Amino acid sequence: MQGRFPPITQRRYPGLLQKDALLWDQFLEKWGKHYDSFDYNVRVGEGAKVNENLPGYIKYMAKALTQKRIDAVGYSRGEIWLIEVTGYARVGTLGQVEAYQELYQETFQPAEPIQAAIVCHYADRDLARLYVQRGISLFVLPYSG
């Protein structure tokens, strides 16, 4: 698969907050060369069920606004990386990336293997251990702001 964006820093990233974009820039500067391309703000899942009698554009908007969104999807050497970008990796982040793995698989049914990852400034030792046990890659970068 191929994403729409090259693995270099951008002026803006669809769906990323400014503080997360700065963290993502750090990630790209350090590890971007290991990826072929990226997509951002990737929607997965079905979204909310809406009344079928509504106009098509309303149904489309309702779905788009209620689907889950993956911050970044990276494509690297035959693997798909689902990446959550957050300042602090919390317990909820663990469930979030695990849900993204399932929903991405259901939505796109890729042939390539899926790898989940979290890019953050901080994750405590207990959570870092759990991420490793579940096969979730953790990229911890220093705070630069």
trRosetta pair geometry for C-beta under 8 A, 3 or more apart (Angstrom, degrees):
i j d omega theta_ij theta_ji phi_ij phi_ji
1 75 5.1 -135 87 -115 87 135
1 80 6.5 28 42 -87 136 107
1 110 6.8 -53 -35 -132 138 123
1 112 6.6 -109 1 6 106 142
2 36 6.8 -83 -120 123 73 123
2 37 5.4 49 -166 41 65 149
2 75 6.2 -141 -109 76 29 167
3 36 7.6 141 22 96 94 83
3 37 3.5 -172 50 127 92 102
3 38 4.6 -146 117 88 165 12
3 39 4.2 -142 -139 -40 105 74
3 73 6.6 169 -95 91 124 88
3 74 7.3 -60 -26 -129 149 34
3 75 5.3 -177 -19 2 98 117
4 37 7.2 140 35 170 19 124
4 38 7.8 -55 55 91 60 52
4 39 5.7 74 18 -103 90 79
5 10 6.5 -47 -158 -59 129 140
5 13 7.9 52 -138 -124 174 82
5 37 6.2 141 73 -171 46 84
5 38 4.7 -38 73 69 105 85
5 39 6.8 147 17 -91 97 33
5 40 6.6 24 4 -14 147 103
6 37 6.1 -57 -108 -114 34 78
6 38 7.8 2 99 22 11 86
7 28 6.4 -179 173 -145 68 95
7 32 4.0 156 156 -177 97 89
7 33 6.8 164 114 -75 134 22
7 34 7.8 -156 -175 55 159 45
7 35 4.2 153 -100 79 139 100
7 36 6.9 143 -28 98 123 9
7 37 6.3 -118 -41 -97 83 27
7 38 6.2 113 -92 -19 66 102
7 74 7.5 61 -103 -138 108 105
8 28 6.3 111 -153 168 20 129
8 32 6.1 108 -86 163 38 153
9 25 4.8 43 -121 -133 119 87
9 28 5.2 158 -67 88 69 142
9 29 6.7 10 -47 -58 117 85
9 32 7.7 -99 -41 -62 63 160
10 13 5.7 121 65 -70 125 73
12 16 7.9 175 -178 57 64 98
12 21 7.1 -48 -140 -127 47 149
13 16 4.1 20 85 22 113 128
13 21 5.3 175 23 -114 111 98
13 24 6.1 -22 -13 92 163 160
13 40 4.9 -162 180 -128 89 161
13 41 7.9 154 148 -26 78 98
13 72 7.5 -35 -175 -81 136 104
14 40 4.3 140 56 98 88 116
14 41 4.2 -93 121 10 98 132
15 40 5.7 -177 37 151 109 97
15 41 2.9 148 -18 -86 143 113
15 69 5.9 -143 -153 157 148 140
15 71 6.7 -162 110 -129 117 54
16 20 4.7 -131 -168 94 95 112
16 21 4.6 124 120 -69 124 82
16 24 6.1 -39 -150 -8 161 149
16 40 6.7 -68 -24 -165 103 128
16 41 7.6 -122 -30 -56 66 95
16 71 6.1 71 -88 -155 93 98
16 72 8.0 16 -66 -51 123 96
16 85 6.4 2 -126 70 115 141
17 20 4.7 83 57 14 81 105
17 21 6.8 -141 94 -13 38 89
18 21 5.4 -52 -145 31 31 116
18 22 6.8 34 156 -21 63 98
19 22 6.0 -48 -156 28 33 112
19 23 7.0 31 147 -13 61 105
19 87 6.5 -22 141 -59 120 119
19 145 7.6 -111 -134 29 83 165
20 23 5.5 -54 -152 39 40 113
20 24 6.1 44 148 -22 69 106
20 71 7.0 -110 162 -141 140 137
20 85 4.6 109 -171 119 108 114
20 86 6.8 -21 -110 -91 111 34
20 87 7.3 -105 -86 -42 72 77
21 24 5.4 -52 -144 38 33 115
21 25 6.5 45 152 -27 63 98
22 25 5.6 -44 -152 26 32 116
22 26 7.0 36 148 -18 60 99
22 144 7.0 -147 158 67 113 106
22 145 6.2 45 138 -56 159 130
23 26 5.7 -51 -160 30 36 114
23 27 6.7 38 145 -19 66 102
23 85 5.8 154 93 -174 119 106
23 86 8.0 -75 87 65 164 9
23 87 6.7 -152 -59 -88 151 62
23 119 6.2 146 143 132 109 107
23 120 7.4 -5 -172 -128 145 24
23 121 6.5 -99 -115 -49 124 91
23 141 6.4 149 -155 64 81 131
24 27 5.4 -49 -150 34 39 115
24 28 6.3 38 153 -18 69 103
24 71 7.8 -148 -85 157 129 123
24 72 7.0 142 -132 -43 125 143
24 85 5.2 -17 -70 -128 98 156
24 119 6.7 93 -96 104 61 152
25 28 5.8 -56 -148 37 31 109
25 29 6.3 32 155 -21 65 106
26 29 5.9 -55 -148 35 29 111
26 30 6.4 12 159 -6 64 112
26 141 4.7 128 124 170 137 156
26 142 8.0 -149 -160 55 152 63
26 144 6.4 161 -79 0 132 138
27 30 6.2 -73 -151 45 27 100
27 31 5.7 -41 178 41 69 107
27 32 7.2 107 123 -53 66 81
27 85 7.5 -114 -6 -111 149 111
27 119 4.8 -25 -79 -142 144 145
27 139 6.0 77 -119 125 106 148
27 141 6.5 -116 -68 -40 70 147
28 31 7.1 -79 -115 62 19 65
28 32 3.7 42 -165 -63 65 124
29 32 6.6 36 -45 1 14 117
30 141 7.2 -174 9 -106 151 119
31 34 5.3 -40 -178 23 77 119
31 35 7.4 62 135 -14 82 102
31 139 6.9 -85 -5 -126 154 146
32 35 6.0 -70 -162 37 46 105
34 76 5.8 20 140 -138 77 138
35 38 6.4 37 144 -56 145 89
35 74 4.5 -74 -128 -168 137 115
35 75 6.5 100 -168 64 89 47
35 76 4.6 -73 -113 -77 61 104
35 81 7.3 -87 -106 29 117 135
36 75 4.9 -55 58 99 105 94
36 76 6.0 173 -1 -97 82 45
36 77 7.5 154 -31 -36 110 49
37 74 7.6 169 91 -150 38 57
37 75 5.2 2 58 46 79 113
38 72 5.4 -26 -163 -165 122 102
38 73 6.5 143 -159 75 65 50
38 74 5.1 -28 -100 -98 85 66
38 75 7.2 -164 -80 11 36 78
39 42 5.2 74 114 -71 115 113
39 72 7.3 150 79 -157 46 52
39 73 4.6 -6 57 55 95 105
40 71 6.8 -30 -149 166 76 48
40 72 5.6 -22 -104 -101 71 67
40 73 7.7 -157 -73 20 27 73
41 69 5.3 -17 -159 -171 62 122
41 70 7.6 149 -147 71 12 51
41 71 7.2 -1 -71 -137 47 31
42 69 6.6 142 66 -158 38 63
42 70 4.4 -19 60 54 98 102
42 72 7.9 81 -2 -150 108 12
42 73 4.8 25 -17 -17 154 125
42 104 7.6 40 121 -109 129 104
43 47 7.8 -3 -177 -57 119 113
43 64 6.5 -72 -102 -138 160 62
43 67 4.1 55 -166 106 104 142
43 68 7.2 133 -153 74 55 44
43 69 5.6 -30 -92 -97 58 76
43 107 7.9 -169 115 -154 64 158
44 67 6.3 154 60 174 29 107
44 68 5.2 -35 66 72 86 97
44 69 7.5 158 18 -95 76 26
44 70 6.3 48 -7 -21 120 106
44 100 6.5 112 48 -144 153 66
44 103 3.9 107 139 132 122 111
44 104 5.1 -63 -112 -76 147 56
44 106 7.6 104 -177 63 100 91
44 107 4.5 -133 -142 -11 77 153
44 108 7.8 -65 -113 -16 98 97
45 67 5.1 164 68 -147 91 77
45 68 4.9 75 7 15 133 97
45 103 4.5 -34 -59 -149 85 128
45 106 7.4 50 -95 79 48 125
45 107 6.5 -57 -30 -64 27 120
46 49 7.7 13 133 -66 121 72
46 63 7.4 -80 164 -141 51 99
46 67 7.3 -165 86 -103 17 88
47 62 6.8 134 148 127 126 68
47 63 3.9 128 73 -151 156 58
47 64 7.1 -4 -101 -23 157 16
47 65 7.4 94 -148 62 125 50
47 66 4.0 108 -157 82 85 94
47 67 4.2 -51 -68 -60 99 73
48 62 5.5 -88 69 163 112 99
48 63 7.0 -140 48 -95 68 44
48 65 7.9 -21 13 79 117 85
48 66 3.9 30 -14 79 96 172
50 54 5.8 -53 148 27 116 141
50 58 7.2 -168 166 126 151 91
50 59 5.2 -173 78 -120 139 73
50 62 4.5 84 -64 97 143 159
50 63 7.3 -98 -2 -50 124 77
51 54 5.0 103 80 -24 92 100
52 59 7.7 37 -125 -96 40 137
54 58 4.3 -98 160 85 120 129
54 59 5.4 148 87 -53 110 85
54 62 7.7 58 94 -8 159 140
55 58 4.9 91 63 6 81 104
55 59 7.2 -151 96 -5 41 88
56 59 5.6 -57 -148 38 34 111
56 60 6.2 35 155 -21 68 106
57 60 5.5 -49 -145 35 34 115
57 61 6.4 33 155 -18 65 105
58 61 5.8 -54 -146 38 31 109
58 62 6.2 32 155 -20 65 107
59 62 5.8 -53 -144 36 29 112
59 63 6.4 28 157 -17 63 107
60 63 6.0 -60 -152 37 28 109
60 64 6.2 23 156 -16 65 112
61 64 5.7 -58 -142 40 30 110
61 65 6.0 23 162 -15 67 112
62 65 6.2 -60 -142 40 24 106
62 66 6.3 -3 166 2 61 118
63 66 6.5 -82 -147 47 23 94
63 67 6.2 32 163 -38 67 105
64 67 6.3 -43 -140 14 25 112
68 99 6.9 -139 -134 125 171 116
68 100 6.7 -144 132 -95 134 75
68 103 5.8 56 53 107 134 172
70 73 5.7 65 107 -56 134 92
70 82 5.3 -78 -149 -155 141 94
70 83 7.3 94 171 51 99 48
70 84 7.3 -92 -151 -76 69 69
70 100 5.2 106 -93 -148 107 129
70 104 6.8 28 -43 -75 149 117
71 83 5.9 -81 76 101 101 75
71 84 5.5 113 11 -129 122 38
71 85 4.5 -156 150 15 163 93
72 81 7.8 -4 114 106 91 96
72 83 4.2 -22 71 66 98 114
72 85 6.5 60 -1 -28 111 114
73 80 6.4 -13 -173 -173 99 95
73 81 6.8 153 -162 79 46 57
73 82 5.9 -13 -108 -103 77 59
73 83 7.1 -177 -84 19 27 84
73 104 7.6 153 -109 -128 125 137
74 80 7.4 150 79 -164 51 45
74 81 3.8 -10 59 58 100 115
74 83 6.1 46 -8 -16 106 127
75 79 7.6 163 -154 82 44 50
75 80 6.2 -17 -103 -107 66 64
75 81 7.5 -146 -62 20 23 84
76 79 5.3 -23 72 61 80 95
76 81 6.1 25 14 -15 115 119
78 112 5.6 -167 175 -130 59 111
78 113 7.6 47 133 28 84 88
79 112 5.9 175 -117 168 24 113
79 113 5.4 -33 -121 73 83 89
79 114 7.6 142 -170 -106 78 18
79 115 5.5 18 172 -2 125 116
80 104 7.5 -170 127 153 135 140
80 110 5.7 40 -13 108 152 170
80 112 5.0 116 -19 97 97 121
80 113 7.2 -173 28 93 78 40
80 114 5.1 -31 75 -107 102 67
80 115 7.1 164 83 24 48 71
81 114 7.9 148 -93 -162 23 57
81 115 5.0 -27 -105 74 70 98
81 116 7.7 139 -160 -107 60 16
81 117 5.6 -1 -171 7 106 123
81 137 7.9 -37 -142 40 112 134
82 97 6.6 150 110 -153 109 85
82 100 4.9 173 161 130 143 124
82 101 6.2 -164 40 -79 151 63
82 104 5.8 -135 -82 -31 139 159
82 114 6.3 18 -11 -173 111 104
82 115 7.2 179 22 86 72 44
82 116 5.0 -28 68 -109 101 67
82 117 7.0 157 79 25 49 71
83 116 7.8 159 -81 -164 39 49
83 117 4.8 -17 -106 74 79 100
83 118 7.4 158 -157 -94 63 22
83 119 6.0 28 -177 -10 110 107
84 93 6.0 173 113 -158 150 97
84 96 6.0 89 -98 110 156 122
84 97 5.2 -109 -9 -76 129 101
84 100 7.2 -178 -56 -8 106 157
84 116 7.9 13 -3 -173 99 93
84 117 7.4 -172 27 96 67 52
84 118 5.1 -20 66 -113 98 74
84 119 7.2 -174 89 27 47 70
85 118 8.0 160 -87 -163 27 54
85 119 4.8 -15 -110 67 72 108
85 120 7.6 169 -158 -73 43 56
86 89 6.2 122 81 -82 115 54
86 90 7.6 -82 135 6 148 87
86 93 5.9 -133 43 -104 155 132
86 118 6.8 -38 35 -164 101 99
86 119 7.6 132 26 78 53 60
86 120 5.3 -14 79 -100 72 97
87 120 6.3 67 153 -154 14 80
87 121 5.0 -12 -163 19 65 115
87 122 7.2 11 151 27 67 89
87 143 7.9 42 -152 -102 98 102
88 120 6.2 95 -114 -166 11 123
88 121 6.7 -38 -71 59 56 91
88 122 5.1 -15 -116 68 74 98
88 123 7.4 146 -168 -80 53 53
89 93 4.8 -114 -155 69 66 157
89 94 7.8 80 172 -50 96 75
89 118 5.0 81 -109 147 124 148
89 120 4.3 -117 -38 -27 94 168
89 122 6.9 -151 20 98 79 48
89 123 3.7 -9 54 -94 124 104
89 127 5.9 174 115 129 105 141
89 128 7.8 96 83 -74 141 68
89 131 7.4 -12 162 -59 147 141
89 138 6.8 -31 -57 -136 172 110
90 93 5.0 117 52 -7 63 100
90 94 7.9 -112 103 -4 48 82
90 127 7.4 -120 -162 -108 16 159
91 94 5.9 -47 -169 20 41 115
91 95 7.4 30 145 -6 67 102
91 127 6.7 -126 -81 -101 56 118
92 95 5.8 -56 -155 41 44 107
92 96 6.0 51 148 -29 72 107
93 96 5.2 -51 -144 33 34 120
93 97 6.5 26 162 -14 67 102
93 118 5.8 71 157 -119 127 140
93 120 7.8 25 -165 -68 170 138
93 127 7.9 57 60 -173 110 137
94 97 6.6 -61 -152 36 24 98
94 98 6.5 20 154 -13 61 111
94 127 6.7 -137 -53 -152 121 98
94 130 6.1 -16 -116 118 146 125
94 131 6.6 -127 -107 -82 97 77
94 134 7.2 103 -160 34 102 157
94 136 7.2 -170 -132 24 71 165
95 98 5.6 -60 -145 41 33 111
95 99 6.1 34 156 -21 68 106
96 99 5.9 -58 -151 36 26 110
96 100 6.4 29 151 -22 63 106
97 100 5.3 -46 -146 33 38 118
97 101 6.7 47 152 -26 63 96
97 116 4.3 118 165 -176 113 130
97 117 7.5 -162 -145 48 144 18
97 118 6.2 -98 -51 -62 150 95
97 136 5.7 94 106 -131 144 134
98 101 5.8 -45 -155 25 35 114
98 102 7.0 29 151 -11 63 103
98 116 7.0 -43 -77 -63 42 175
98 134 7.0 -57 -84 170 113 144
98 136 7.7 -75 -64 -68 77 131
99 102 5.9 -59 -154 39 36 108
99 103 6.0 26 155 -12 71 113
100 103 5.8 -60 -137 45 30 106
100 104 5.8 33 163 -24 67 108
100 116 6.6 127 77 -116 110 114
101 104 6.1 -54 -143 34 22 109
101 105 6.5 22 157 -18 59 109
101 114 5.6 145 -142 122 86 135
101 116 5.2 -67 -64 -57 112 122
102 105 5.9 -60 -154 36 28 112
102 106 6.4 23 153 -15 65 109
103 106 5.6 -54 -144 40 34 111
103 107 5.9 29 159 -18 68 112
104 107 5.9 -60 -140 41 27 108
104 108 5.9 -22 177 24 66 112
104 110 7.5 -16 146 1 96 116
104 114 6.2 143 93 -128 131 148
105 108 7.3 -77 -127 55 15 77
105 109 6.7 57 178 -94 54 42
105 110 7.2 -92 -117 28 56 82
105 114 6.4 -105 -68 -9 94 153
106 109 7.4 3 -159 -60 14 75
110 114 6.8 116 60 -61 127 98
115 135 7.7 -112 -139 151 74 98
115 137 6.5 30 162 -5 111 118
116 135 7.4 89 43 107 95 81
116 136 4.7 -40 95 -120 105 87
116 137 7.1 174 97 24 50 75
117 136 6.5 162 -97 -176 32 71
117 137 4.0 -21 -109 69 94 101
117 138 7.2 -173 -157 -72 70 26
117 139 6.4 33 176 -7 114 104
118 123 7.2 92 104 -69 136 140
118 131 6.7 -89 21 -130 125 143
118 136 6.4 38 -8 156 99 116
118 137 7.4 -178 25 92 60 56
118 138 5.4 -7 61 -116 97 68
118 139 7.0 -168 93 31 50 71
119 139 4.6 -15 -110 70 70 114
119 141 6.9 11 -173 -1 87 116
120 123 5.6 94 77 -43 144 96
120 138 7.3 -36 29 -163 107 87
120 139 7.3 136 24 80 59 62
120 140 5.9 -24 77 -109 81 66
120 141 7.4 168 89 26 30 77
121 140 6.9 61 -178 -160 16 73
121 141 6.2 -58 -101 73 56 69
121 142 7.1 36 -144 -175 85 16
121 143 4.8 49 -151 -71 136 83
122 140 6.8 67 -97 -145 24 110
122 143 8.0 -9 -35 -47 100 107
123 127 5.0 -115 -179 91 96 117
123 128 4.8 124 113 -67 114 86
123 131 7.0 -4 168 -11 156 143
123 138 5.9 -81 31 -160 158 136
123 140 6.1 -117 18 -87 97 118
124 127 5.3 84 60 17 76 101
124 128 6.9 -141 98 -10 34 93
125 128 5.5 -54 -140 36 31 114
125 129 6.3 35 159 -22 65 104
126 129 6.0 -59 -158 33 27 111
126 130 6.7 23 149 -15 63 107
127 130 5.4 -55 -149 37 39 112
127 131 6.3 43 153 -24 70 100
128 131 5.8 -49 -149 31 32 113
128 132 6.6 30 153 -16 63 105
128 138 5.8 -137 -133 73 80 173
128 140 7.9 -26 -104 -44 122 135
129 132 5.9 -57 -152 37 31 110
129 133 6.3 33 151 -20 65 107
130 133 5.5 -53 -146 36 33 114
130 134 6.3 17 160 -6 66 110
131 134 6.2 -71 -151 46 27 100
131 136 4.2 -89 -164 76 82 107
131 137 7.6 -58 156 76 114 4
131 138 4.8 80 113 -51 154 119
132 135 7.7 45 -176 -69 31 22
132 136 7.4 -88 -62 56 23 67
132 138 7.2 -65 -57 4 77 118
141 144 7.9 -37 141 -21 105 105
